[in-house]
Amino acid sequence: MSEPLITSAEVPVLEKKILLVEDEAVFAKAVKKHLERAGYKVFLAGDLEIARREFNEHAPDLILLDMRLPDGSGLDLLTEVKSSNANIAVLVMSAYGELEDAVSAMKLGASDYLKKPIDLDELLLNVEKVFDKNELTQKLTYSVKREQHATETVEFLGECKKINDVRGQVERISKLSQSGSIIPPTVLILGETGAGKDVVARLLHATSSRYEKPFVHVDCASLPKDLIESELFGHEKGAFTNAHVARTGLIEAAEDGVLFLDEIGELPLDLQSKLLAVLERRTLRKVGTTQERPVAAWIIAATNRDIETLAEKGEFRQDLYYRLNVISLSMPALRERDDDILLLANHFAAQTSRRYGLEFEGFTDEASDVLQDYAWPGNVREMKHLIERAVLLNGSGLLDADILGLDKKESVKASENEMNEDLTLGEAELHLIKQALERTNRNVSKASRELGITRMALRYRIKKYNL
């Protein structure tokens, strides 16, 4: 029996603190009451002296600031708080004839200004917009830093001809993407699960003019079916049940960076038409609105499925396939990279030994033979996990064949279980999943680890193939 879903109403949210600096007592009390009904904690200050004290004591997330106060100008307080915390949000409230003060406040870093008299619902809406914008900015800043760090540590290893061909294609595409004013052509990366499609996508991002912009990775296979449209396109407040606040979708969150749509072949047909519209018109509409928003992200897609055949069968939109397949890259399976197997194995072993402070002296001859003979159904991802486990279990010295845990019968590529060269990608996937389930006695967790995919992704394929 599956666990009950947690609704957004059940998720604890930290209470946002607002400092209201306003000398009109009646108006201030009305604003405080209205904002507290919406779930905010509000502190009042009728002059600059009290405002400074409240600011230092409570560290508010937002300041609602009147321009004309009994003991001075709100601009003075704005200057002070911005010097101590440049990221704090300030909404300025100005009366008729104070437009110059409002303009000066914007130059000093205010988020926006509201003209008195102010409707309380309009004020609440603007407060929510400021918090939404700040939250998105923080997420994107973190995303950029995280992805920059990830790009610095990701290495595209391999010296075989097929990998060098891919490396050359990446370099050529990168030259097309050097102009920041032009959106590069869509790229479709093909290859089996675990072959390194995400590494190629990150390399394209790192070598383009967008390397300092966000890299948003979307796994289309793992998005919940009932929320996938909202996750991708975003939604407005009240668009559906439990849509208590507006939400920015992943496409919009990519801004003018890179949107990587992994496992695009799993995207439901009804959303494929919406994605096609985004690619063709370069705009999107959030769920619950008719307003169009511009899309400047460079879109890179990847799949382990034969979507050309799916398109011919009507299981994937042909027009979307053609739109995605402007430039295509094909990542070879690890079993097709004989010259790279030991290179990668030594790299992952050395990497793990450095991380955990363990000794690694290499592989025995028998272990090297087993590594090269094994079919690697989970590709590079499977190898990385297997080698890491072996190094941790071994602790020091040479790694032998036994510590790798690869059954010799399974490792022979030319065995009777080897896949026919004429199999389609889908048939090969089915074959590998069947073998993994048989080897693990249908232990989904263990089988997913062997294949180098998530349990959710494996469960989806078990259902898809009626296994």
Secondary structure as GFF3:
##gff-version 3
##sequence-region A 1 467
A	DSSP	three_ten_helix	8	10	.	.	.	ID=ss1
A	DSSP	beta_strand	17	21	.	.	.	ID=ss2
A	DSSP	alpha_helix	25	37	.	.	.	ID=ss3
A	DSSP	beta_strand	41	45	.	.	.	ID=ss4
A	DSSP	alpha_helix	48	58	.	.	.	ID=ss5
A	DSSP	beta_strand	62	66	.	.	.	ID=ss6
A	DSSP	beta_strand	68	69	.	.	.	ID=ss7
A	DSSP	beta_strand	72	73	.	.	.	ID=ss8
A	DSSP	alpha_helix	74	84	.	.	.	ID=ss9
A	DSSP	beta_strand	89	94	.	.	.	ID=ss10
A	DSSP	alpha_helix	99	107	.	.	.	ID=ss11
A	DSSP	beta_strand	112	115	.	.	.	ID=ss12
A	DSSP	alpha_helix	120	153	.	.	.	ID=ss13
A	DSSP	alpha_helix	161	176	.	.	.	ID=ss14
A	DSSP	beta_strand	187	190	.	.	.	ID=ss15
A	DSSP	alpha_helix	197	206	.	.	.	ID=ss16
A	DSSP	beta_strand	215	219	.	.	.	ID=ss17
A	DSSP	alpha_helix	228	233	.	.	.	ID=ss18
A	DSSP	alpha_helix	250	253	.	.	.	ID=ss19
A	DSSP	beta_strand	258	262	.	.	.	ID=ss20
A	DSSP	three_ten_helix	264	266	.	.	.	ID=ss21
A	DSSP	alpha_helix	269	281	.	.	.	ID=ss22
A	DSSP	beta_strand	283	285	.	.	.	ID=ss23
A	DSSP	beta_strand	292	294	.	.	.	ID=ss24
A	DSSP	beta_strand	298	303	.	.	.	ID=ss25
A	DSSP	alpha_helix	307	312	.	.	.	ID=ss26
A	DSSP	alpha_helix	318	324	.	.	.	ID=ss27
A	DSSP	beta_strand	327	330	.	.	.	ID=ss28
A	DSSP	three_ten_helix	334	336	.	.	.	ID=ss29
A	DSSP	three_ten_helix	338	340	.	.	.	ID=ss30
A	DSSP	alpha_helix	341	356	.	.	.	ID=ss31
A	DSSP	beta_strand	362	363	.	.	.	ID=ss32
A	DSSP	alpha_helix	365	373	.	.	.	ID=ss33
A	DSSP	alpha_helix	379	394	.	.	.	ID=ss34
A	DSSP	beta_strand	398	399	.	.	.	ID=ss35
A	DSSP	alpha_helix	401	404	.	.	.	ID=ss36
A	DSSP	alpha_helix	408	411	.	.	.	ID=ss37
A	DSSP	alpha_helix	425	439	.	.	.	ID=ss38
A	DSSP	alpha_helix	444	451	.	.	.	ID=ss39
A	DSSP	alpha_helix	455	464	.	.	.	ID=ss40
###
